[in-house]
């Protein structure tokens, strides 16, 4: 849906009192981050120059160099395959039983690339421009330009691998317009683009495993990063079947471990998606950037009860023909929607945003749905005393276009909805509600995708760099593959050119410390023997995050959330109940470690949201809106990346105030503009 | 609804397993099958009994991680993944039997969790197109007829869940293998390695201990992605051609 691109533009408005700081006391100011290693010169030449300047490693030396890659989704599998082909020794890790299961597989829509096959005015510069603007001017210009630049190579690579993209009758690739963008630049494989791209990368990875350049450690989870003599040199992993704690050492470590949306408990992320790999690196010195930027999708299937384990996204294309409404009168909320007459319905998006109607951007549509439900006019089953759903009604579309036409356009989505809810959306209006879908925040990286720990590189959703405060549709897959196939292999060789590195021994103090930390935590969880399950804590944490750090954030709400999280976390460490042993497959133990890290991340997200006293993209601060209730950005004060440094914790496991380093965002190739949808 | 659940419990790969019986009350028909097991696990945890281990990840029907034999059927009574099966497919008072995938080539690791890495090793023997990163030609330089591309997509939708193997009385992985061989064989990019691919993948399949195919068709009936049985004919045809070519 239109994220920003078709919006009319107005000049920035509003200023803040610079002396006031909502987050005062919750953090310590740090030195600014100045060197992002981005090259100088015209933006179109920067990546070419960087690739040329990056030092080479001769083929005979590559096999003496070792690389650990954690996570084998689009970013990890593509990097592992490419670095394996180049002749490095690559060790990869994933928590699933096979790299083919990574959550990239669930992406439905498509992948953007500036191929301009439709000759409709697209170009590398336009994809760059749309992405920066879509991210509300909170992404780094150089990285985004490079993303757009290599996007065309991705399509060539995937087609050569046999990815069955949609084609026209002439045998050439088809494109569609996606996410409200006015050019057709999205390549797709029905509603399963993520699956097809991931299988392509997985097959390239399996080819290298067979060739012996890559070793795969599935059902392994990284639980600690080894930082020796100031450099990332390995990981501590747990074999999830035997429980064995293993040390894996290498010359460089890459995290491609995905996003952390599961901090909200309910999200569209896979059950196992977690923050532990990134968070453990954060605790060892990698800065966490823009953690509060969360993308929330308006068109998900609503929650039906407290048993709910995850949420399912339905393509936003549904908003092209569906009309969104709630009853005007609370008394009608439990009625059959077909018995509610037209005049008793509130088509609230059409009423408030007549120009865009049901096609307003995701964040606006999401917030508007929340307001209706908070106001007591939600529909569907009551969960914890509130109905959280609004109707997405196709009755008009079916009357106008005919049932067959609607079935042709949306049939698979209707079937999916019917399967999950047991209701027939052709005769009863669908119910939708917003859900957490993607996080734009992640570990801070420079232009080379290197974190603040030398030798630790971060790719895909696990880093922060390309999407700013909001991600355009069909851009997540593009970033994962751009990083893995085309960016990291060049930048990492410059780092590896410093090799051969001094080997480190298993009894190096940094290794011993990391292993002991893992063992200590496992032992703790298994010996607390309290009263509550891990899941019950995770659900409660998720409720706090969703309520106070979800679609709308306020100073009071965020401060309350921080208090609630601290209290709940304290209780978790004293009262969690994890049965079983450390030396076997133990899914409760796995979850306990992840939830412990989600507590700390959740608190940092709230502090970050408290610091950012503006609304932008996926971050809506109640205090920063126009008279019409629109998001109000403050470029004069907040055009920076928040990069948070870990400051340690105390004996009772509470975080000390983190240190905020700001990276100013400077735009040389693009002009900052305010958005408006009125 | 109230249910009686008979579930396979096995502490690890080396130990013997046995069926255990559990009672579960207040199951909502809106729960997915896996959410029903989540609720049972909360109950077991509270009672101090080790929760039941089972695999799942996306819970959207696409990652292929989940998979249970439910009342003797792979993924249960509907043509879907276990995560997309809902309790409204069952009735109050019912007894449900839940077991792990049945196949010697998928050894049980714990309770309902099995090891499907044999599938990855089959792919390693040729389930790919050999193209190094950066050496790909411009995408439009190789047109693919739309019908071929569409059919390649249809069979590329295999999620590698293993239901085909679990459902097959012979424990054959021919549907899984045939889907990949058909997908890559339909595309011009897949031709240079076509003979070698089928010979090597079939050899690995047999080496892993999967059984031979006798065209019973239980695989395609259980497949949540409805991969058609004719991919096995294609597999056999490609194998014959490869042998004729001297492989």
Interface residues (C-beta under 8 A of the other chain):
Chain A: X78 X81 X82 X85 X96 X97 X98 X99 X100 X101 X102 X103 X105 X106 X115 X117 X153 X155 X156 X157 X159 X160 X161 X162 X164 X165 X166 X167 X168 X169 X170 X171 X172 X173 X189 X190 X192 X195 X196 X199 X202 X203 X204 X206 X207 X209 X210 X216 X218 X241 X268 X270 X271 X272 X304 X305 X307 X308 X309 X310 X312 X381 X416 X419 X420 X421 X422 X485 X486 X489 X533 X535 X536 X577 X579 X580 X584 X585 X587 X588
Chain B: X11 X12 X28 X29 X30 X31 X32 X34 X35 X36 X38 X39 X42 X45 X46 X48 X49 X50 X51 X53 X55 X56 X57 X58 X59 X60 X61 X62 X63 X64 X65 X80 X84 X86 X88 X109 X110 X113 X115 X116 X117 X119 X120 X123 X124 X125 X127 X128 X129 X130 X131 X132 X133 X134 X135 X136 X137 X138 X139 X140 X142 X143 X144 X145 X146 X149 X150 X152 X153 X156 X157 X159 X160 X183 X184 X187 X189 X190
